[in-house]
């Protein structure tokens, strides 16, 4: 076996390790959401939500980070310094810049080789999935899903007295998680479950397009 083929096999194995981790985080969150929703009475649902809501949200946020990194490891082959952080918005921005270049090459290739309707559909779906992924990332990066619940459920600590000293500051915001959990509804849990299912489909579709045209 040639060194290049060995490296490719090693890279594929590493990618699927990362991808497997990411999907496992999503799956455990999906199972937890369903476990809450399957409660026979409202009291049972709330009891389950009390212990499961925080890990559900964390695993969704973390899975996005690992999914993006797994795709980059598969198609760019290594993680740059910027890509090793945990800022999912920044990671997504880097990923889209790199995949835009890849997609441009794919489109150019298809134009030269009698583009098929199926190929056009896949590329349109790719663009749509990137847009949907961006919206989901914005939602979880900014924690938009708790904005209505937060209201008075937080305290601010301005230890370094920078809150009104500079436009950018280092104030510390502490959330009252019990209040947030108590104000979360089963409809919210349904939304989390829907996001999880959507994320799995989106990432599988993005992977398929990039993998199908990997040699271009």
C-alpha positions in Angstrom: 0.0 0.0 0.0 1.4 3.4 -1.0 2.1 6.0 1.7 -0.5 8.3 0.2 -3.2 5.6 0.5 -2.2 4.9 4.0 -2.4 8.6 4.9 -5.9 8.7 3.2 -7.1 5.7 5.2 -5.7 7.2 8.4 -7.4 10.5 7.6 -10.8 8.8 6.9 -10.6 6.9 10.2 -9.8 10.0 12.1 -12.7 11.9 10.4 -15.2 9.1 11.2 -14.0 9.1 14.8 -14.8 12.9 15.0 -18.0 12.5 13.0 -19.1 9.6 15.2 -18.5 11.6 18.4 -20.5 14.5 17.0 -23.5 12.3 16.1 -23.3 10.6 19.4 -23.7 14.0 21.2 -26.7 14.8 19.0 -28.3 11.3 19.5 -28.0 11.4 23.3 -29.7 14.8 23.2 -32.4 13.5 21.0 -33.0 10.5 23.2 -33.1 12.8 26.3 -35.6 15.2 24.6 -37.9 12.2 23.7 -37.6 10.9 27.3 -38.9 14.2 28.6 -41.7 14.3 26.1 -42.7 10.7 26.8 -43.5 11.6 30.5 -47.0 10.5 31.2 -47.8 13.5 33.4 -46.7 17.1 33.4 -45.0 16.6 36.8 -43.0 13.7 35.4 -42.0 15.8 32.3 -40.8 18.7 34.5 -38.9 16.4 36.8 -37.0 14.9 33.8 -36.5 18.4 32.3 -34.9 19.6 35.5 -32.0 17.2 35.2 -31.8 16.8 31.4 -32.3 20.3 29.9 -28.8 21.6 30.6 -26.9 18.6 29.1 -29.3 18.6 26.1 -28.4 22.1 25.3 -24.7 21.6 26.0 -24.5 18.5 23.8 -26.2 20.3 20.9 -23.7 23.2 21.1 -20.8 20.9 21.5 -21.9 18.6 18.6 -22.0 21.6 16.2 -18.3 22.4 17.1 -17.3 18.7 16.6 -19.3 18.3 13.4 -17.7 21.3 11.8 -14.2 20.2 12.9 -14.9 16.7 11.6 -15.8 18.0 8.1 -12.8 20.2 8.1 -10.5 17.3 9.0 -12.0 15.3 6.2 -11.7 17.8 3.4 -9.0 20.3 4.5 -7.0 17.5 6.4 -5.9 19.5 9.4 -7.1 21.9 12.0 -5.5 25.3 12.0 -4.9 27.3 15.1 -8.1 29.3 14.6 -10.0 26.1 14.2 -8.9 24.6 17.5 -11.0 27.0 19.6 -14.6 26.5 20.7 -16.2 29.6 19.1 -18.7 27.9 16.8 -19.5 31.1 14.9 -15.9 31.7 14.2 -15.3 28.0 13.2 -18.3 28.2 10.9 -17.0 31.3 9.2 -13.7 29.7 8.5 -15.4 26.5 7.3 -17.6 28.4 4.9 -14.8 30.4 3.4 -12.9 27.2 2.7 -15.9 25.3 1.4 -16.9 28.2 -0.8 -13.7 27.7 -2.7 -14.4 24.0 -3.0 -17.9 24.5 -4.2 -16.7 27.1 -6.8 -14.3 24.5 -8.2 -17.2 21.9 -8.3 -19.5 24.3 -10.2 -16.7 25.1 -12.6 -16.0 21.4 -13.1 -19.7 20.6 -13.7 -20.1 23.4 -16.3 -17.3 22.0 -18.3 -18.7 18.5 -18.1 -22.4 18.7 -19.1 -23.9 19.5 -15.8 -26.8 17.2 -14.8 -30.0 18.1 -13.0 -29.1 15.9 -10.1 -25.8 17.6 -9.6 -27.5 21.0 -9.7 -30.0 19.9 -7.2 -27.3 18.6 -4.8 -25.5 22.0 -5.1 -28.7 23.9 -4.5 -29.3 21.8 -1.4 -25.8 22.4 -0.3 -26.3 26.2 -0.4 -29.6 25.8 1.4 -28.1 23.6 4.1 -25.3 26.0 4.7 -27.9 28.8 5.2 -29.9 26.6 7.6 -26.8 25.6 9.5 -25.8 29.2 9.9 -29.2 30.1 11.4 -28.9 27.1 13.8 -25.4 28.1 14.8 -26.5 31.7 15.4 -29.4 30.4 17.6 -27.1 28.4 19.8 -24.1 30.7 19.7 -26.2 33.6 21.0 -28.4 31.3 23.1 -31.4 32.9 21.5 -33.7 30.1 22.8 -33.4 31.4 26.4 -33.8 35.2 25.8 -37.5 35.1 26.7 -36.9 32.9 29.7 -34.0 35.0 31.1 -35.7 38.3 31.9 -34.8 38.5 35.6 -33.1 35.2 35.8 -29.5 36.5 35.8 -27.1 38.6 37.7 -24.2 40.7 36.4 -20.8 41.0 38.1 -18.5 43.9 37.1 -15.4 42.8 38.9 -13.0 45.0 36.9 -15.3 48.0 36.6 -15.4 47.9 32.8 -19.2 47.8 32.2 -19.4 51.5 31.3 -15.7 52.2 30.9 -15.3 50.7 27.4 -17.8 49.5 24.6 -16.2 46.1 25.0 -16.0 44.8 28.6 -15.4 41.8 30.7 -18.5 41.7 32.8 -19.6 38.3 34.1 -23.2 37.2 33.5 -24.4 34.5 35.8 -27.7 32.8 34.8 -30.2 31.4 37.3 -30.6 28.0 35.7 -33.4 26.9 37.9 -35.6 29.8 36.9 -34.7 29.2 33.2 -35.5 25.5 33.5 -38.8 26.2 35.3 -39.9 28.6 32.5 -38.9 26.2 29.7 -41.9 24.3 28.2 -42.4 21.0 26.4 -42.8 23.1 23.2 -39.2 24.3 23.8 -38.1 20.7 24.1 -39.8 19.8 20.9 -37.9 22.7 19.2 -34.6 21.3 20.6 -35.5 17.9 19.2 -36.4 19.4 15.8 -33.1 21.2 15.7 -31.2 18.0 16.5 -32.9 16.1 13.7 -32.3 19.0 11.3 -28.7 19.2 12.2 -28.1 15.5 11.5 -29.7 15.8 8.1 -27.9 19.0 7.2 -24.5 17.7 8.2 -25.0 14.4 6.4 -26.0 16.3 3.2 -23.0 18.6 3.4 -20.7 15.7 3.9 -22.2 13.8 0.9 -21.6 16.8 -1.5 -18.1 17.4 -0.3 -17.3 13.6 -0.4 -18.9 13.0 -3.8 -16.6 15.7 -5.4 -13.6 15.1 -3.2 -11.2 14.7 -6.1 -12.1 17.9 -7.9 
